[in-house]
Amino acid sequence: MKNNPKTRYPLRLEESYAKNIQKAVKEIEKVSLYEFDKYLAPMIDENKLVNDSKFIQDGLFDAASKLIKNAQTYFLGILQNRTAQKIVRKYINSVNAFNKSNVNSQLSARGINPLQTEKWLDSYVQAKIAENISYVTNIRDDYSKKFEQVIYRGITEGKSSNEIREELVHQAGMSSDKAAFIARDQTGTILGQMNSERQKRAGFQAFRWSDSGDERVRDSHRERNGKIYFYADNPLLPGEEYNCRCVAEPVDDEELLEESIDLGLSNQEEHAVKTYVSSEAYKLNDKLRNGYQLDESDLKLIDNLDKALDKMTNYDGEVTRSMFFDSSDDLVKFANNYNLNDVVQFPEYISTTKDIYSEQDSLRFVIMSSTGKDLGSYNKSEKEVLFNRDAKFIVKDRYLLDGKPYIVLEEYHE
């Protein structure tokens, strides 16, 4: 593999975005504490000294209401919508420039002309600016509500001024943490989506998942590290899940060839495999499953795919298949077709994986494979194990785990 430039994560831009929001939060905290200390704290402590029965004087509530109204006006002045827009626009434009420079360096290293006009970009950037402005102003508005709640609750419960002040400081700290979270989350998301769009428009079919390499990487992303995913499959993109700093390394056609293993497949057979692992699999399997008429292209695809599968190695071990349903009624109806010791046959190809396709599935098959075809014997990055048409299985077990139904199947050979 050539020493091509890596996809970089803009950590400094993330940190700068967080600091700019946190600076506004700090100003809001400073004003809120100043107003509280000067106008309300002395009255609260005086009220506690002269009123052991905790009867709240009307004057204290009036003072609190006036303080809250004034402070909330100050909050709006400190972090105005146009201030938030200025912070956000600078940040998103910086991420865009960072990513475009990075992608263009990757293209230049491969002898590909750099990206010029990007008609898709303006609408995307404007949408992200609007989205992030709402995130930033929500921090202000949430603190404003909490400020009001903490003061009224503290007075009603007879708390001291120090106790109320500590709660206000705590709420400001939570707002600061929220700013850091937004900066991390949005940087990963925006970078991932811009990177994906630019790579696809530059002609890359696939990307290699690359995690951030630290101890905070979630297990599911560490498992993805180094694996190749095709854009045609509409995969999860690095950065899209919350707090993700993983990135997508572009994989060109030359690298895809290096990843492939020579099984002696003809051009037609190789094309059939590539066609199946794209979205065409859903169309073909729907026809096979429901007995719909197959056209000439379907029959040709089946013929070449069967020949290709015959050349692949069998996978001996456990695989899974994730199922999704729109309603609990549909799930129950489906599950009732699989009773213990039933022998079931599938007219379509059955796609499974050596790991877990999705933790959010409605039902999961666990299948003991002995003749499922290992697509990893064709492409190293593939985790799919494919069972041929008309495969038979026997239901060995059914159980619930954490509320999710599992059905255990084992290949059945007469």
ABEGO torsion letter per residue (X at the ends): XBBBBBBBBBAAAAAAAAAAAAAAAAAAAAAAAAAAAAAAAAAAAAAAAABAAGBBBAAAAAAAAAAAAAAAAAAAAABBAAAAAAAAAAAAAAAAAAAAAAAAAAAAAAGBBBBBBBAAAAAAAAAAAAAAAAAAAAAAAAAAAAAAAAAAAAAAAGBBAAAAAAAAAAAAAAAAAAAAAAAAAAAAAAAAAAAAAAAAAAGBABBBBBBAGBAABBAAAAAABGBBBBAAAGBBBBGABBGBABBBBBBBAAAAAAABBBAGBBAAAAAAAAAAABAAAAAAAAAAAAGBBBBAAAAAAAAAAAAAAAABBBBBEBBBBBBBBABAAAAAAAAAABBBGBBBBBABBBBBBABBABAABABBBBBBBAABBBAAAABAABABBBBBBGBBBBBABBBBBGGBBBBBBBBBBX
